[in-house]
Every structure is written in C-alpha cells, then in structure tokens.
C-alpha cells in the first residue's frame, strides 16, 4: 500500500511539472521599453524668502480679508479690515467733548 502512495505522489509531481512547463511554453514574454518615473514622496514646507509679518495697529474683529494665502500683494495694498466696535463709541464721546468745549469757549467769548 505504501508503494502505491509513493507511485501516486511521483505521478502527481510529474503531472504538475509537465503542466507548469506547458504553461511556460504557451505564454510568450515580450520585452519592450517602458518609461519609469523616478520620484520620491517627501514632506516639507515651502516658505518665501521675504516673509513680512502682517498685523493690525488696533485690536478688534477681522471683518474683511481681501487676499488668500500665497497671493501676490503690492506694497501698501490693503489686505484686511479690522473693526473695533469700541472705537466708534470713543469717537462719538470725543466729538461730544469737542462740542462741549466749543460751547464753553463761545460762552466765555460772550461773557468777556
């Protein structure tokens, strides 16, 4: 019985070898030039040589941004608008103070 198994195994191995050889003959390899892209993925950050910090002279809320990151801007070009609600109140108070002092001046001129 053992000899039968050995013979069967040998026959099976021969059959597998013959099938792989036949498959190799049937397929034909074609050699042709292929363009190979030589590239490497890397991570980095690109920055301008001339970086100028942009900041507001006053504190407040940014209400308008006229440019996007990377945009080319000219010297003096407005790039954003910052609004401070307290400034309008302070301006109104200063105007009221000017009117009051002007009124006092007019009264002083009339009295003297």
C-alpha positions as a Markdown table, in Angstrom:
| # | Residue | x | y | z |
|---|---|---|---|---|
| 1 | Unk | 0.0 | 0.0 | 0.0 |
| 2 | Unk | 2.8 | 2.3 | 0.8 |
| 3 | Unk | 4.4 | 1.7 | -2.6 |
| 4 | Unk | 1.1 | 2.7 | -4.2 |
| 5 | Unk | 1.1 | 6.1 | -2.4 |
| 6 | Unk | 4.7 | 6.7 | -3.4 |
| 7 | Unk | 3.9 | 6.0 | -7.0 |
| 8 | Unk | 0.8 | 8.2 | -6.9 |
| 9 | Unk | 2.8 | 11.0 | -5.4 |
| 10 | Unk | 5.5 | 10.7 | -8.0 |
| 11 | Unk | 2.9 | 10.6 | -10.8 |
| 12 | Unk | 1.2 | 13.7 | -9.4 |
| 13 | Unk | 4.5 | 15.6 | -9.1 |
| 14 | Unk | 5.4 | 14.7 | -12.7 |
| 15 | Unk | 2.0 | 15.8 | -13.9 |
| 16 | Unk | 2.4 | 19.2 | -12.0 |
| 17 | Unk | 5.9 | 19.6 | -13.5 |
| 18 | Unk | 4.6 | 18.9 | -17.0 |
| 19 | Unk | 1.7 | 21.4 | -16.6 |
| 20 | Unk | 4.0 | 24.2 | -15.4 |
| 21 | Unk | 6.3 | 23.5 | -18.3 |
| 22 | Unk | 3.4 | 23.6 | -20.8 |
| 23 | Unk | 2.2 | 26.9 | -19.3 |
| 24 | Unk | 5.6 | 28.4 | -19.7 |
| 25 | Unk | 5.7 | 27.5 | -23.3 |
| 26 | Unk | 2.2 | 28.8 | -24.0 |
| 27 | Unk | 2.9 | 32.3 | -22.6 |
| 28 | Unk | 5.4 | 34.4 | -24.5 |
| 29 | Unk | 7.2 | 37.3 | -22.8 |
| 30 | Unk | 7.6 | 40.4 | -24.8 |
| 31 | Unk | 10.4 | 42.8 | -23.9 |
| 32 | Unk | 9.7 | 46.5 | -24.7 |
| 33 | Unk | 11.0 | 49.8 | -23.3 |
| 34 | Unk | 8.8 | 51.3 | -20.5 |
| 35 | Unk | 9.2 | 54.8 | -19.1 |
| 36 | Unk | 9.9 | 54.6 | -15.3 |
| 37 | Unk | 9.1 | 57.7 | -13.3 |
| 38 | Unk | 11.9 | 58.3 | -10.8 |
| 39 | Unk | 10.2 | 60.1 | -7.9 |
| 40 | Unk | 10.2 | 60.0 | -4.1 |
| 41 | Unk | 7.4 | 61.3 | -1.9 |
| 42 | Unk | 8.6 | 63.7 | 0.7 |
| 43 | Unk | 7.0 | 66.1 | 3.2 |
| 44 | Unk | 8.1 | 69.7 | 3.5 |
| 45 | Unk | 7.0 | 73.3 | 3.8 |
| 46 | Unk | 7.7 | 76.0 | 1.3 |
| 47 | Unk | 8.2 | 79.5 | 2.5 |
| 48 | Unk | 9.0 | 82.8 | 0.8 |
| 49 | Unk | 12.5 | 84.2 | 1.4 |
| 50 | Unk | 10.8 | 87.5 | 2.1 |
| 51 | Unk | 8.3 | 86.9 | 4.8 |
| 52 | Unk | 6.7 | 90.1 | 6.2 |
| 53 | Unk | 4.5 | 89.8 | 9.3 |
| 54 | Unk | 1.1 | 91.4 | 8.9 |
| 55 | Unk | -0.6 | 92.8 | 11.9 |
| 56 | Unk | -3.2 | 95.3 | 12.8 |
| 57 | Unk | -2.4 | 98.5 | 14.6 |
| 58 | Unk | -5.6 | 98.1 | 16.7 |
| 59 | Unk | -7.3 | 95.2 | 18.3 |
| 60 | Unk | -10.7 | 94.1 | 17.0 |
| 61 | Unk | -12.6 | 91.7 | 14.8 |
| 62 | Unk | -11.4 | 90.8 | 11.3 |
| 63 | Unk | -14.4 | 91.7 | 9.1 |
| 64 | Unk | -12.8 | 91.5 | 5.6 |
| 65 | Unk | -9.9 | 89.5 | 4.2 |
| 66 | Unk | -9.1 | 90.6 | 0.6 |
| 67 | Unk | -6.4 | 88.0 | -0.2 |
| 68 | Unk | -5.7 | 84.3 | 0.2 |
| 69 | Unk | -2.6 | 82.6 | 1.4 |
| 70 | Unk | 0.1 | 82.7 | -1.2 |
| 71 | Unk | -1.4 | 85.7 | -3.1 |
| 72 | Unk | 1.0 | 88.3 | -4.5 |
| 73 | Unk | 0.4 | 91.7 | -2.9 |
| 74 | Unk | 1.8 | 95.1 | -3.7 |
| 75 | Unk | 3.3 | 97.4 | -1.1 |
| 76 | Unk | 0.6 | 99.5 | 0.6 |
| 77 | Unk | -2.2 | 97.3 | -0.7 |
| 78 | Unk | -5.0 | 96.7 | 1.9 |
| 79 | Unk | -5.2 | 93.0 | 2.7 |
| 80 | Unk | -7.7 | 93.0 | 5.5 |
| 81 | Unk | -10.1 | 95.2 | 7.5 |
| 82 | Unk | -10.2 | 95.1 | 11.3 |
| 83 | Unk | -13.1 | 96.8 | 13.1 |
| 84 | Unk | -13.2 | 97.6 | 16.8 |
| 85 | Unk | -16.7 | 98.5 | 18.0 |
| 86 | Unk | -15.4 | 100.4 | 20.9 |
| 87 | Unk | -13.6 | 102.9 | 18.6 |
| 88 | Unk | -16.9 | 104.2 | 17.3 |
| 89 | Unk | -18.1 | 104.8 | 20.9 |
| 90 | Unk | -14.8 | 106.5 | 21.7 |
| 91 | Unk | -15.1 | 108.7 | 18.6 |
| 92 | Unk | -18.6 | 109.8 | 19.5 |
| 93 | Unk | -17.5 | 110.6 | 23.0 |
| 94 | Unk | -14.6 | 112.7 | 21.7 |
| 95 | Unk | -16.9 | 114.5 | 19.3 |
| 96 | Unk | -19.3 | 115.3 | 22.2 |
| 97 | Unk | -16.4 | 116.6 | 24.3 |
| 98 | Unk | -15.3 | 118.8 | 21.4 |
| 99 | Unk | -18.8 | 120.2 | 21.1 |
| 100 | Unk | -19.0 | 120.8 | 24.8 |
| 101 | Unk | -15.6 | 122.6 | 24.9 |
| 102 | Unk | -16.5 | 124.7 | 21.8 |
| 103 | Unk | -19.8 | 125.7 | 23.6 |
| 104 | Unk | -17.8 | 126.7 | 26.7 |
| 105 | Unk | -15.5 | 128.8 | 24.5 |
| 106 | Unk | -18.4 | 130.5 | 22.9 |
| 107 | Unk | -19.9 | 131.3 | 26.3 |
| 108 | Unk | -16.6 | 132.6 | 27.5 |
| 109 | Unk | -16.3 | 134.9 | 24.5 |
| 110 | Unk | -19.8 | 136.3 | 25.1 |
| 111 | Unk | -19.2 | 136.9 | 28.8 |
| 112 | Unk | -15.9 | 138.7 | 28.5 |
